[in-house]
Amino acid sequence: SESSIEHLSYYDINTINIQRNETMAPIVPYQIDFSVKNIGKAVANTKKKIRFRFGFANANALASGAKGIDCRGMEHDVTFTWSITSGK
């Protein structure tokens, strides 16, 4: 099943993706937001918080001809905190 995809090999993942693309509508990603903030304590530039917000369009809405906000689907928020001095 796709819930245990982290345990599959590269070949198995590609097979799942090929099967998904043959039976389902295309997966359409979209960007919502991107931001970078300097958050270092002593020197602000030494630590950064990077945030990506993105989503995948609702396939049913796309198939029915909807456009713009009406097609918003599953959305995700990914945030990284990066220390430029230590690399962590």
PyMOL Python script that loads the backbone (N, CA, C, O; Angstrom):
from pymol import cmd

cmd.read_pdbstr("""\
ATOM      1  N   SER A   1       0.837  -1.189   0.000  1.00  0.00           N
ATOM      2  CA  SER A   1       0.000   0.000   0.000  1.00  0.00           C
ATOM      3  C   SER A   1       0.875   1.243   0.000  1.00  0.00           C
ATOM      4  O   SER A   1       2.058   1.166   0.330  1.00  0.00           O
ATOM      5  N   GLU A   2       0.311   2.380  -0.363  1.00  0.00           N
ATOM      6  CA  GLU A   2       1.082   3.609  -0.450  1.00  0.00           C
ATOM      7  C   GLU A   2       1.417   4.181   0.922  1.00  0.00           C
ATOM      8  O   GLU A   2       2.305   5.028   1.021  1.00  0.00           O
ATOM      9  N   SER A   3       0.736   3.747   1.989  1.00  0.00           N
ATOM     10  CA  SER A   3       1.044   4.262   3.317  1.00  0.00           C
ATOM     11  C   SER A   3       2.410   3.790   3.802  1.00  0.00           C
ATOM     12  O   SER A   3       3.008   4.430   4.667  1.00  0.00           O
ATOM     13  N   SER A   4       2.919   2.675   3.258  1.00  0.00           N
ATOM     14  CA  SER A   4       4.240   2.180   3.649  1.00  0.00           C
ATOM     15  C   SER A   4       5.265   2.423   2.544  1.00  0.00           C
ATOM     16  O   SER A   4       6.198   1.637   2.381  1.00  0.00           O
ATOM     17  N   ILE A   5       5.101   3.491   1.796  1.00  0.00           N
ATOM     18  CA  ILE A   5       5.951   3.779   0.646  1.00  0.00           C
ATOM     19  C   ILE A   5       7.412   3.997   1.024  1.00  0.00           C
ATOM     20  O   ILE A   5       8.288   3.775   0.187  1.00  0.00           O
ATOM     21  N   GLU A   6       7.715   4.429   2.268  1.00  0.00           N
ATOM     22  CA  GLU A   6       9.095   4.667   2.666  1.00  0.00           C
ATOM     23  C   GLU A   6       9.914   3.386   2.711  1.00  0.00           C
ATOM     24  O   GLU A   6      11.142   3.457   2.736  1.00  0.00           O
ATOM     25  N   HIS A   7       9.280   2.217   2.724  1.00  0.00           N
ATOM     26  CA  HIS A   7       9.970   0.937   2.788  1.00  0.00           C
ATOM     27  C   HIS A   7      10.126   0.301   1.418  1.00  0.00           C
ATOM     28  O   HIS A   7      10.639  -0.814   1.316  1.00  0.00           O
ATOM     29  N   LEU A   8       9.701   0.975   0.371  1.00  0.00           N
ATOM     30  CA  LEU A   8       9.773   0.414  -0.969  1.00  0.00           C
ATOM     31  C   LEU A   8      11.056   0.828  -1.669  1.00  0.00           C
ATOM     32  O   LEU A   8      11.651   1.856  -1.346  1.00  0.00           O
ATOM     33  N   SER A   9      11.474   0.018  -2.629  1.00  0.00           N
ATOM     34  CA  SER A   9      12.664   0.357  -3.405  1.00  0.00           C
ATOM     35  C   SER A   9      12.318   1.407  -4.453  1.00  0.00           C
ATOM     36  O   SER A   9      11.148   1.712  -4.681  1.00  0.00           O
ATOM     37  N   TYR A  10      13.351   1.953  -5.085  1.00  0.00           N
ATOM     38  CA  TYR A  10      13.173   2.947  -6.146  1.00  0.00           C
ATOM     39  C   TYR A  10      12.308   2.359  -7.265  1.00  0.00           C
ATOM     40  O   TYR A  10      11.426   3.041  -7.787  1.00  0.00           O
ATOM     41  N   TYR A  11      12.557   1.096  -7.636  1.00  0.00           N
ATOM     42  CA  TYR A  11      11.776   0.445  -8.688  1.00  0.00           C
ATOM     43  C   TYR A  11      10.300   0.354  -8.301  1.00  0.00           C
ATOM     44  O   TYR A  11       9.427   0.641  -9.120  1.00  0.00           O
ATOM     45  N   ASP A  12      10.018  -0.043  -7.064  1.00  0.00           N
ATOM     46  CA  ASP A  12       8.633  -0.180  -6.613  1.00  0.00           C
ATOM     47  C   ASP A  12       7.912   1.165  -6.618  1.00  0.00           C
ATOM     48  O   ASP A  12       6.745   1.243  -7.002  1.00  0.00           O
ATOM     49  N   ILE A  13       8.601   2.221  -6.193  1.00  0.00           N
ATOM     50  CA  ILE A  13       7.983   3.550  -6.167  1.00  0.00           C
ATOM     51  C   ILE A  13       7.654   4.008  -7.580  1.00  0.00           C
ATOM     52  O   ILE A  13       6.580   4.561  -7.814  1.00  0.00           O
ATOM     53  N   ASN A  14       8.576   3.784  -8.536  1.00  0.00           N
ATOM     54  CA  ASN A  14       8.304   4.162  -9.923  1.00  0.00           C
ATOM     55  C   ASN A  14       7.148   3.365 -10.492  1.00  0.00           C
ATOM     56  O   ASN A  14       6.357   3.903 -11.266  1.00  0.00           O
ATOM     57  N   THR A  15       7.030   2.091 -10.128  1.00  0.00           N
ATOM     58  CA  THR A  15       5.914   1.272 -10.592  1.00  0.00           C
ATOM     59  C   THR A  15       4.592   1.818 -10.076  1.00  0.00           C
ATOM     60  O   THR A  15       3.614   1.883 -10.821  1.00  0.00           O
ATOM     61  N   ILE A  16       4.553   2.218  -8.788  1.00  0.00           N
ATOM     62  CA  ILE A  16       3.340   2.808  -8.214  1.00  0.00           C
ATOM     63  C   ILE A  16       2.991   4.098  -8.950  1.00  0.00           C
ATOM     64  O   ILE A  16       1.824   4.329  -9.269  1.00  0.00           O
ATOM     65  N   ASN A  17       3.991   4.941  -9.224  1.00  0.00           N
ATOM     66  CA  ASN A  17       3.737   6.202  -9.919  1.00  0.00           C
ATOM     67  C   ASN A  17       3.224   5.976 -11.330  1.00  0.00           C
ATOM     68  O   ASN A  17       2.328   6.691 -11.777  1.00  0.00           O
ATOM     69  N   ILE A  18       3.772   4.998 -12.044  1.00  0.00           N
ATOM     70  CA  ILE A  18       3.299   4.700 -13.403  1.00  0.00           C
ATOM     71  C   ILE A  18       1.858   4.218 -13.358  1.00  0.00           C
ATOM     72  O   ILE A  18       1.034   4.660 -14.159  1.00  0.00           O
ATOM     73  N   GLN A  19       1.540   3.312 -12.424  1.00  0.00           N
ATOM     74  CA  GLN A  19       0.173   2.823 -12.306  1.00  0.00           C
ATOM     75  C   GLN A  19      -0.776   3.953 -11.939  1.00  0.00           C
ATOM     76  O   GLN A  19      -1.881   4.020 -12.478  1.00  0.00           O
ATOM     77  N   ARG A  20      -0.377   4.842 -11.041  1.00  0.00           N
ATOM     78  CA  ARG A  20      -1.214   5.962 -10.630  1.00  0.00           C
ATOM     79  C   ARG A  20      -1.498   6.863 -11.823  1.00  0.00           C
ATOM     80  O   ARG A  20      -2.639   7.278 -12.022  1.00  0.00           O
ATOM     81  N   ASN A  21      -0.467   7.176 -12.627  1.00  0.00           N
ATOM     82  CA  ASN A  21      -0.640   8.068 -13.761  1.00  0.00           C
ATOM     83  C   ASN A  21      -1.497   7.459 -14.861  1.00  0.00           C
ATOM     84  O   ASN A  21      -2.136   8.194 -15.614  1.00  0.00           O
ATOM     85  N   GLU A  22      -1.526   6.129 -14.974  1.00  0.00           N
ATOM     86  CA  GLU A  22      -2.352   5.491 -15.994  1.00  0.00           C
ATOM     87  C   GLU A  22      -3.822   5.468 -15.593  1.00  0.00           C
ATOM     88  O   GLU A  22      -4.695   5.432 -16.460  1.00  0.00           O
ATOM     89  N   THR A  23      -4.107   5.487 -14.300  1.00  0.00           N
ATOM     90  CA  THR A  23      -5.492   5.330 -13.856  1.00  0.00           C
ATOM     91  C   THR A  23      -6.112   6.605 -13.293  1.00  0.00           C
ATOM     92  O   THR A  23      -7.332   6.677 -13.147  1.00  0.00           O
ATOM     93  N   MET A  24      -5.305   7.605 -12.975  1.00  0.00           N
ATOM     94  CA  MET A  24      -5.829   8.808 -12.336  1.00  0.00           C
ATOM     95  C   MET A  24      -5.487  10.048 -13.153  1.00  0.00           C
ATOM     96  O   MET A  24      -4.645  10.005 -14.050  1.00  0.00           O
ATOM     97  N   ALA A  25      -6.143  11.132 -12.833  1.00  0.00           N
ATOM     98  CA  ALA A  25      -5.843  12.414 -13.468  1.00  0.00           C
ATOM     99  C   ALA A  25      -4.440  12.849 -13.077  1.00  0.00           C
ATOM    100  O   ALA A  25      -3.929  12.421 -12.043  1.00  0.00           O
ATOM    101  N   PRO A  26      -3.813  13.689 -13.884  1.00  0.00           N
ATOM    102  CA  PRO A  26      -2.456  14.141 -13.548  1.00  0.00           C
ATOM    103  C   PRO A  26      -2.419  14.908 -12.223  1.00  0.00           C
ATOM    104  O   PRO A  26      -3.383  15.574 -11.845  1.00  0.00           O
ATOM    105  N   ILE A  27      -1.289  14.798 -11.534  1.00  0.00           N
ATOM    106  CA  ILE A  27      -1.094  15.513 -10.274  1.00  0.00           C
ATOM    107  C   ILE A  27      -0.518  16.884 -10.626  1.00  0.00           C
ATOM    108  O   ILE A  27       0.544  16.974 -11.241  1.00  0.00           O
ATOM    109  N   VAL A  28      -1.216  17.947 -10.238  1.00  0.00           N
ATOM    110  CA  VAL A  28      -0.809  19.304 -10.593  1.00  0.00           C
ATOM    111  C   VAL A  28      -0.425  20.062  -9.324  1.00  0.00           C
ATOM    112  O   VAL A  28      -1.293  20.409  -8.524  1.00  0.00           O
ATOM    113  N   PRO A  29       0.894  20.327  -9.131  1.00  0.00           N
ATOM    114  CA  PRO A  29       1.330  21.083  -7.956  1.00  0.00           C
ATOM    115  C   PRO A  29       1.190  22.584  -8.178  1.00  0.00           C
ATOM    116  O   PRO A  29       1.201  23.052  -9.316  1.00  0.00           O
ATOM    117  N   TYR A  30       1.057  23.335  -7.086  1.00  0.00           N
ATOM    118  CA  TYR A  30       1.048  24.793  -7.173  1.00  0.00           C
ATOM    119  C   TYR A  30       1.709  25.378  -5.935  1.00  0.00           C
ATOM    120  O   TYR A  30       1.654  24.795  -4.852  1.00  0.00           O
ATOM    121  N   GLN A  31       2.335  26.543  -6.110  1.00  0.00           N
ATOM    122  CA  GLN A  31       3.025  27.221  -5.011  1.00  0.00           C
ATOM    123  C   GLN A  31       2.083  28.217  -4.356  1.00  0.00           C
ATOM    124  O   GLN A  31       1.388  28.971  -5.036  1.00  0.00           O
ATOM    125  N   ILE A  32       2.067  28.214  -3.021  1.00  0.00           N
ATOM    126  CA  ILE A  32       1.256  29.168  -2.275  1.00  0.00           C
ATOM    127  C   ILE A  32       2.140  30.298  -1.747  1.00  0.00           C
ATOM    128  O   ILE A  32       1.815  31.476  -1.894  1.00  0.00           O
ATOM    129  N   ASP A  33       3.267  29.917  -1.128  1.00  0.00           N
ATOM    130  CA  ASP A  33       4.108  30.929  -0.493  1.00  0.00           C
ATOM    131  C   ASP A  33       5.513  30.391  -0.317  1.00  0.00           C
ATOM    132  O   ASP A  33       5.721  29.179  -0.251  1.00  0.00           O
ATOM    133  N   PHE A  34       6.478  31.297  -0.239  1.00  0.00           N
ATOM    134  CA  PHE A  34       7.864  30.973   0.067  1.00  0.00           C
ATOM    135  C   PHE A  34       8.414  32.145   0.875  1.00  0.00           C
ATOM    136  O   PHE A  34       8.216  33.299   0.496  1.00  0.00           O
ATOM    137  N   SER A  35       9.097  31.867   1.979  1.00  0.00           N
ATOM    138  CA  SER A  35       9.676  32.960   2.754  1.00  0.00           C
ATOM    139  C   SER A  35      10.966  32.518   3.426  1.00  0.00           C
ATOM    140  O   SER A  35      11.153  31.340   3.731  1.00  0.00           O
ATOM    141  N   VAL A  36      11.855  33.482   3.651  1.00  0.00           N
ATOM    142  CA  VAL A  36      13.109  33.261   4.372  1.00  0.00           C
ATOM    143  C   VAL A  36      13.205  34.349   5.425  1.00  0.00           C
ATOM    144  O   VAL A  36      13.066  35.532   5.115  1.00  0.00           O
ATOM    145  N   LYS A  37      13.446  33.952   6.684  1.00  0.00           N
ATOM    146  CA  LYS A  37      13.618  34.911   7.776  1.00  0.00           C
ATOM    147  C   LYS A  37      14.956  34.663   8.446  1.00  0.00           C
ATOM    148  O   LYS A  37      15.346  33.516   8.666  1.00  0.00           O
ATOM    149  N   ASN A  38      15.660  35.739   8.770  1.00  0.00           N
ATOM    150  CA  ASN A  38      16.899  35.653   9.543  1.00  0.00           C
ATOM    151  C   ASN A  38      16.510  35.625  11.017  1.00  0.00           C
ATOM    152  O   ASN A  38      15.880  36.558  11.513  1.00  0.00           O
ATOM    153  N   ILE A  39      16.890  34.542  11.727  1.00  0.00           N
ATOM    154  CA  ILE A  39      16.443  34.386  13.112  1.00  0.00           C
ATOM    155  C   ILE A  39      17.586  34.156  14.095  1.00  0.00           C
ATOM    156  O   ILE A  39      17.335  33.738  15.225  1.00  0.00           O
ATOM    157  N   GLY A  40      18.839  34.417  13.702  1.00  0.00           N
ATOM    158  CA  GLY A  40      19.987  34.232  14.598  1.00  0.00           C
ATOM    159  C   GLY A  40      19.879  35.123  15.823  1.00  0.00           C
ATOM    160  O   GLY A  40      19.400  36.253  15.727  1.00  0.00           O
ATOM    161  N   LYS A  41      20.325  34.620  16.990  1.00  0.00           N
ATOM    162  CA  LYS A  41      20.216  35.397  18.239  1.00  0.00           C
ATOM    163  C   LYS A  41      21.178  36.587  18.257  1.00  0.00           C
ATOM    164  O   LYS A  41      20.741  37.729  18.397  1.00  0.00           O
ATOM    165  N   ALA A  42      22.479  36.332  18.116  1.00  0.00           N
ATOM    166  CA  ALA A  42      23.463  37.417  18.187  1.00  0.00           C
ATOM    167  C   ALA A  42      23.619  38.122  16.839  1.00  0.00           C
ATOM    168  O   ALA A  42      23.604  39.350  16.764  1.00  0.00           O
ATOM    169  N   VAL A  43      23.768  37.333  15.783  1.00  0.00           N
ATOM    170  CA  VAL A  43      23.897  37.877  14.425  1.00  0.00           C
ATOM    171  C   VAL A  43      22.768  37.266  13.587  1.00  0.00           C
ATOM    172  O   VAL A  43      22.769  36.065  13.317  1.00  0.00           O
ATOM    173  N   ALA A  44      21.834  38.075  13.191  1.00  0.00           N
ATOM    174  CA  ALA A  44      20.613  37.588  12.528  1.00  0.00           C
ATOM    175  C   ALA A  44      20.890  36.732  11.291  1.00  0.00           C
ATOM    176  O   ALA A  44      20.158  35.778  11.029  1.00  0.00           O
ATOM    177  N   ASN A  45      21.928  37.056  10.534  1.00  0.00           N
ATOM    178  CA  ASN A  45      22.202  36.338   9.280  1.00  0.00           C
ATOM    179  C   ASN A  45      22.724  34.924   9.484  1.00  0.00           C
ATOM    180  O   ASN A  45      22.820  34.183   8.506  1.00  0.00           O
ATOM    181  N   THR A  46      23.066  34.510  10.698  1.00  0.00           N
ATOM    182  CA  THR A  46      23.687  33.204  10.913  1.00  0.00           C
ATOM    183  C   THR A  46      22.692  32.061  11.025  1.00  0.00           C
ATOM    184  O   THR A  46      23.099  30.900  10.990  1.00  0.00           O
ATOM    185  N   LYS A  47      21.410  32.348  11.159  1.00  0.00           N
ATOM    186  CA  LYS A  47      20.401  31.297  11.237  1.00  0.00           C
ATOM    187  C   LYS A  47      19.195  31.737  10.422  1.00  0.00           C
ATOM    188  O   LYS A  47      18.747  32.880  10.511  1.00  0.00           O
ATOM    189  N   LYS A  48      18.678  30.803   9.625  1.00  0.00           N
ATOM    190  CA  LYS A  48      17.553  31.141   8.752  1.00  0.00           C
ATOM    191  C   LYS A  48      16.400  30.172   8.951  1.00  0.00           C
ATOM    192  O   LYS A  48      16.597  28.989   9.230  1.00  0.00           O
ATOM    193  N   LYS A  49      15.208  30.694   8.803  1.00  0.00           N
ATOM    194  CA  LYS A  49      13.994  29.877   8.823  1.00  0.00           C
ATOM    195  C   LYS A  49      13.401  29.987   7.417  1.00  0.00           C
ATOM    196  O   LYS A  49      13.013  31.069   6.975  1.00  0.00           O
ATOM    197  N   ILE A  50      13.340  28.850   6.728  1.00  0.00           N
ATOM    198  CA  ILE A  50      12.878  28.808   5.341  1.00  0.00           C
ATOM    199  C   ILE A  50      11.552  28.062   5.311  1.00  0.00           C
ATOM    200  O   ILE A  50      11.440  26.954   5.834  1.00  0.00           O
ATOM    201  N   ARG A  51      10.550  28.679   4.694  1.00  0.00           N
ATOM    202  CA  ARG A  51       9.207  28.100   4.694  1.00  0.00           C
ATOM    203  C   ARG A  51       8.678  28.006   3.268  1.00  0.00           C
ATOM    204  O   ARG A  51       8.690  28.981   2.517  1.00  0.00           O
ATOM    205  N   PHE A  52       8.214  26.810   2.914  1.00  0.00           N
ATOM    206  CA  PHE A  52       7.577  26.564   1.628  1.00  0.00           C
ATOM    207  C   PHE A  52       6.131  26.164   1.891  1.00  0.00           C
ATOM    208  O   PHE A  52       5.870  25.304   2.732  1.00  0.00           O
ATOM    209  N   ARG A  53       5.209  26.766   1.194  1.00  0.00           N
ATOM    210  CA  ARG A  53       3.803  26.340   1.247  1.00  0.00           C
ATOM    211  C   ARG A  53       3.395  26.013  -0.180  1.00  0.00           C
ATOM    212  O   ARG A  53       3.556  26.825  -1.091  1.00  0.00           O
ATOM    213  N   PHE A  54       2.863  24.806  -0.358  1.00  0.00           N
ATOM    214  CA  PHE A  54       2.479  24.355  -1.688  1.00  0.00           C
ATOM    215  C   PHE A  54       1.281  23.423  -1.590  1.00  0.00           C
ATOM    216  O   PHE A  54       0.911  22.985  -0.501  1.00  0.00           O
ATOM    217  N   GLY A  55       0.687  23.127  -2.721  1.00  0.00           N
ATOM    218  CA  GLY A  55      -0.460  22.238  -2.733  1.00  0.00           C
ATOM    219  C   GLY A  55      -0.540  21.458  -4.028  1.00  0.00           C
ATOM    220  O   GLY A  55       0.234  21.682  -4.958  1.00  0.00           O
ATOM    221  N   PHE A  56      -1.488  20.538  -4.071  1.00  0.00           N
ATOM    222  CA  PHE A  56      -1.771  19.755  -5.268  1.00  0.00           C
ATOM    223  C   PHE A  56      -3.231  19.999  -5.628  1.00  0.00           C
ATOM    224  O   PHE A  56      -4.117  19.849  -4.787  1.00  0.00           O
ATOM    225  N   ALA A  57      -3.476  20.374  -6.876  1.00  0.00           N
ATOM    226  CA  ALA A  57      -4.820  20.726  -7.316  1.00  0.00           C
ATOM    227  C   ALA A  57      -5.789  19.561  -7.162  1.00  0.00           C
ATOM    228  O   ALA A  57      -5.403  18.397  -7.265  1.00  0.00           O
ATOM    229  N   ASN A  58      -7.049  19.894  -6.914  1.00  0.00           N
ATOM    230  CA  ASN A  58      -8.120  18.917  -6.805  1.00  0.00           C
ATOM    231  C   ASN A  58      -8.445  18.407  -8.212  1.00  0.00           C
ATOM    232  O   ASN A  58      -8.930  19.165  -9.053  1.00  0.00           O
ATOM    233  N   ALA A  59      -8.175  17.117  -8.467  1.00  0.00           N
ATOM    234  CA  ALA A  59      -8.354  16.534  -9.800  1.00  0.00           C
ATOM    235  C   ALA A  59      -9.806  16.612 -10.264  1.00  0.00           C
ATOM    236  O   ALA A  59     -10.062  16.843 -11.446  1.00  0.00           O
ATOM    237  N   ASN A  60     -10.749  16.423  -9.361  1.00  0.00           N
ATOM    238  CA  ASN A  60     -12.169  16.479  -9.748  1.00  0.00           C
ATOM    239  C   ASN A  60     -12.561  17.881 -10.190  1.00  0.00           C
ATOM    240  O   ASN A  60     -13.317  18.044 -11.148  1.00  0.00           O
ATOM    241  N   ALA A  61     -12.047  18.899  -9.492  1.00  0.00           N
ATOM    242  CA  ALA A  61     -12.346  20.279  -9.868  1.00  0.00           C
ATOM    243  C   ALA A  61     -11.741  20.605 -11.224  1.00  0.00           C
ATOM    244  O   ALA A  61     -12.377  21.265 -12.046  1.00  0.00           O
ATOM    245  N   LEU A  62     -10.510  20.147 -11.463  1.00  0.00           N
ATOM    246  CA  LEU A  62      -9.880  20.374 -12.763  1.00  0.00           C
ATOM    247  C   LEU A  62     -10.667  19.705 -13.885  1.00  0.00           C
ATOM    248  O   LEU A  62     -10.879  20.296 -14.944  1.00  0.00           O
ATOM    249  N   ALA A  63     -11.098  18.470 -13.643  1.00  0.00           N
ATOM    250  CA  ALA A  63     -11.842  17.724 -14.657  1.00  0.00           C
ATOM    251  C   ALA A  63     -13.173  18.383 -14.980  1.00  0.00           C
ATOM    252  O   ALA A  63     -13.661  18.276 -16.105  1.00  0.00           O
ATOM    253  N   SER A  64     -13.770  19.069 -13.998  1.00  0.00           N
ATOM    254  CA  SER A  64     -15.064  19.720 -14.240  1.00  0.00           C
ATOM    255  C   SER A  64     -14.897  21.113 -14.858  1.00  0.00           C
ATOM    256  O   SER A  64     -15.886  21.799 -15.118  1.00  0.00           O
ATOM    257  N   GLY A  65     -13.638  21.534 -15.095  1.00  0.00           N
ATOM    258  CA  GLY A  65     -13.401  22.813 -15.752  1.00  0.00           C
ATOM    259  C   GLY A  65     -13.212  23.993 -14.817  1.00  0.00           C
ATOM    260  O   GLY A  65     -13.141  25.132 -15.278  1.00  0.00           O
ATOM    261  N   ALA A  66     -13.129  23.752 -13.524  1.00  0.00           N
ATOM    262  CA  ALA A  66     -12.928  24.848 -12.564  1.00  0.00           C
ATOM    263  C   ALA A  66     -11.545  25.449 -12.743  1.00  0.00           C
ATOM    264  O   ALA A  66     -10.630  24.794 -13.243  1.00  0.00           O
ATOM    265  N   LYS A  67     -11.400  26.710 -12.329  1.00  0.00           N
ATOM    266  CA  LYS A  67     -10.126  27.408 -12.444  1.00  0.00           C
ATOM    267  C   LYS A  67      -9.832  28.191 -11.171  1.00  0.00           C
ATOM    268  O   LYS A  67     -10.730  28.481 -10.381  1.00  0.00           O
ATOM    269  N   GLY A  68      -8.548  28.530 -10.984  1.00  0.00           N
ATOM    270  CA  GLY A  68      -8.149  29.377  -9.861  1.00  0.00           C
ATOM    271  C   GLY A  68      -8.361  28.738  -8.503  1.00  0.00           C
ATOM    272  O   GLY A  68      -8.070  27.559  -8.304  1.00  0.00           O
ATOM    273  N   ILE A  69      -8.876  29.535  -7.561  1.00  0.00           N
ATOM    274  CA  ILE A  69      -9.049  29.091  -6.177  1.00  0.00           C
ATOM    275  C   ILE A  69      -9.985  27.889  -6.071  1.00  0.00           C
ATOM    276  O   ILE A  69      -9.884  27.106  -5.127  1.00  0.00           O
ATOM    277  N   ASP A  70     -10.882  27.744  -7.019  1.00  0.00           N
ATOM    278  CA  ASP A  70     -11.826  26.626  -6.987  1.00  0.00           C
ATOM    279  C   ASP A  70     -11.145  25.269  -7.143  1.00  0.00           C
ATOM    280  O   ASP A  70     -11.759  24.237  -6.871  1.00  0.00           O
ATOM    281  N   CYS A  71      -9.893  25.257  -7.574  1.00  0.00           N
ATOM    282  CA  CYS A  71      -9.172  24.002  -7.786  1.00  0.00           C
ATOM    283  C   CYS A  71      -8.242  23.631  -6.636  1.00  0.00           C
ATOM    284  O   CYS A  71      -7.542  22.621  -6.714  1.00  0.00           O
ATOM    285  N   ARG A  72      -8.223  24.434  -5.567  1.00  0.00           N
ATOM    286  CA  ARG A  72      -7.314  24.128  -4.460  1.00  0.00           C
ATOM    287  C   ARG A  72      -7.631  22.766  -3.875  1.00  0.00           C
ATOM    288  O   ARG A  72      -8.789  22.406  -3.666  1.00  0.00           O
ATOM    289  N   GLY A  73      -6.566  22.020  -3.618  1.00  0.00           N
ATOM    290  CA  GLY A  73      -6.719  20.674  -3.075  1.00  0.00           C
ATOM    291  C   GLY A  73      -5.937  20.518  -1.794  1.00  0.00           C
ATOM    292  O   GLY A  73      -6.010  21.372  -0.910  1.00  0.00           O
ATOM    293  N   MET A  74      -5.185  19.431  -1.682  1.00  0.00           N
ATOM    294  CA  MET A  74      -4.394  19.130  -0.498  1.00  0.00           C
ATOM    295  C   MET A  74      -3.213  20.097  -0.428  1.00  0.00           C
ATOM    296  O   MET A  74      -2.467  20.236  -1.397  1.00  0.00           O
ATOM    297  N   GLU A  75      -3.041  20.767   0.717  1.00  0.00           N
ATOM    298  CA  GLU A  75      -1.981  21.762   0.861  1.00  0.00           C
ATOM    299  C   GLU A  75      -1.014  21.376   1.979  1.00  0.00           C
ATOM    300  O   GLU A  75      -1.393  20.742   2.964  1.00  0.00           O
ATOM    301  N   HIS A  76       0.244  21.776   1.799  1.00  0.00           N
ATOM    302  CA  HIS A  76       1.308  21.388   2.728  1.00  0.00           C
ATOM    303  C   HIS A  76       2.146  22.602   3.110  1.00  0.00           C
ATOM    304  O   HIS A  76       2.249  23.570   2.357  1.00  0.00           O
ATOM    305  N   ASP A  77       2.739  22.528   4.293  1.00  0.00           N
ATOM    306  CA  ASP A  77       3.599  23.586   4.809  1.00  0.00           C
ATOM    307  C   ASP A  77       4.880  22.912   5.304  1.00  0.00           C
ATOM    308  O   ASP A  77       4.835  22.080   6.209  1.00  0.00           O
ATOM    309  N   VAL A  78       6.030  23.274   4.706  1.00  0.00           N
ATOM    310  CA  VAL A  78       7.315  22.695   5.087  1.00  0.00           C
ATOM    311  C   VAL A  78       8.207  23.827   5.580  1.00  0.00           C
ATOM    312  O   VAL A  78       8.386  24.826   4.884  1.00  0.00           O
ATOM    313  N   THR A  79       8.770  23.673   6.787  1.00  0.00           N
ATOM    314  CA  THR A  79       9.633  24.699   7.365  1.00  0.00           C
ATOM    315  C   THR A  79      10.977  24.079   7.751  1.00  0.00           C
ATOM    316  O   THR A  79      11.030  23.046   8.418  1.00  0.00           O
ATOM    317  N   PHE A  80      12.058  24.729   7.321  1.00  0.00           N
ATOM    318  CA  PHE A  80      13.409  24.323   7.679  1.00  0.00           C
ATOM    319  C   PHE A  80      14.025  25.417   8.538  1.00  0.00           C
ATOM    320  O   PHE A  80      13.810  26.605   8.297  1.00  0.00           O
ATOM    321  N   THR A  81      14.787  25.009   9.534  1.00  0.00           N
ATOM    322  CA  THR A  81      15.599  25.954  10.294  1.00  0.00           C
ATOM    323  C   THR A  81      17.040  25.569  10.027  1.00  0.00           C
ATOM    324  O   THR A  81      17.436  24.429  10.269  1.00  0.00           O
ATOM    325  N   TRP A  82      17.835  26.519   9.524  1.00  0.00           N
ATOM    326  CA  TRP A  82      19.182  26.241   9.064  1.00  0.00           C
ATOM    327  C   TRP A  82      20.176  27.172   9.720  1.00  0.00           C
ATOM    328  O   TRP A  82      20.058  28.393   9.616  1.00  0.00           O
ATOM    329  N   SER A  83      21.164  26.593  10.402  1.00  0.00           N
ATOM    330  CA  SER A  83      22.246  27.367  10.987  1.00  0.00           C
ATOM    331  C   SER A  83      23.373  27.436   9.971  1.00  0.00           C
ATOM    332  O   SER A  83      23.965  26.415   9.621  1.00  0.00           O
ATOM    333  N   ILE A  84      23.666  28.621   9.505  1.00  0.00           N
ATOM    334  CA  ILE A  84      24.698  28.786   8.485  1.00  0.00           C
ATOM    335  C   ILE A  84      26.085  28.524   9.074  1.00  0.00           C
ATOM    336  O   ILE A  84      26.959  28.017   8.371  1.00  0.00           O
ATOM    337  N   THR A  85      26.306  28.856  10.341  1.00  0.00           N
ATOM    338  CA  THR A  85      27.610  28.671  10.960  1.00  0.00           C
ATOM    339  C   THR A  85      27.916  27.192  11.228  1.00  0.00           C
ATOM    340  O   THR A  85      29.034  26.748  10.966  1.00  0.00           O
ATOM    341  N   SER A  86      26.953  26.420  11.743  1.00  0.00           N
ATOM    342  CA  SER A  86      27.213  25.014  12.057  1.00  0.00           C
ATOM    343  C   SER A  86      26.790  24.072  10.936  1.00  0.00           C
ATOM    344  O   SER A  86      27.248  22.930  10.890  1.00  0.00           O
ATOM    345  N   GLY A  87      25.929  24.524  10.037  1.00  0.00           N
ATOM    346  CA  GLY A  87      25.459  23.668   8.956  1.00  0.00           C
ATOM    347  C   GLY A  87      24.287  22.782   9.336  1.00  0.00           C
ATOM    348  O   GLY A  87      23.780  22.045   8.491  1.00  0.00           O
ATOM    349  N   LYS A  88      23.846  22.832  10.576  1.00  0.00           N
ATOM    350  CA  LYS A  88      22.726  21.995  11.029  1.00  0.00           C
ATOM    351  C   LYS A  88      21.400  22.582  10.624  1.00  0.00           C
ATOM    352  O   LYS A  88      20.354  22.008  10.924  1.00  0.00           O
TER     353      LYS A  88
END
""", "prot")
cmd.dss("prot")
cmd.show_as("cartoon", "prot")
cmd.util.cbc("prot")
cmd.orient("prot")
